[in-house]
Amino acid sequence: MKLSNDEKLALVLIVAGAASRLMHLPPNIAAVTGVTLLAGFAIRNIWLALAVPIAAMALADTMLGWYPGVLATYAGMAAGVFLARGLLLPKLTALRLVGTTFAASLAFFVLSNFGTWLEGWYGYTLEGLVACFVAAIPFWQNSLIADFTSTALVFGLFLLAQRFVLPRGAKA
């Protein structure tokens, strides 16, 4: 499979963003949403767009340790890829990027915390489900900060590199 220069650039930014999980940052501060949105936007092959950020996170999880909710986490990442394809590919604008970032953050929050509830930590009742989500709200504050910051950073770097680094005519 031949990758465009845009896709190669996106791959580098995705792996670098995923590596943020290996840094000693506060809880829920990582570039997960930024890299999944960039993958969905910049990598044309849907399977590769899904595989690259998930594989990068799986590599980090191999180093950090696996946890029971990993499938729910990866489902949340996949949601970001699909949201980017549906909302950003028609036309990338600042407003669309902000809205898509929020939607991806919310999807990740819902899927990952539903996965936590399925692990049985809060009991398998409606009250347990509500308690699980209420307990997660403070962590979502950190996630929102990281999601908007990482998305702005990876898209900013991507667009700057497209404009100033990549050879003319190399855009996908």
Secondary structure, 3 states (H helix, E strand, C coil): CCCCHHHHHHHHHHHHHHHHHHCCCCCCCCCHHHHHHHHHHHCCCHHHHHHHHHHHHHHHHHHHCCCCCHHHHHHHHHHHHHHHHHHCCCCCCHHHHHHHHHHHHHHHHHHHHHHHHHCCCCCCCHHHHHHHHHHHHHHHHHHHHHHHHHHHHHHHHHHHHHHHCCCCCCCC
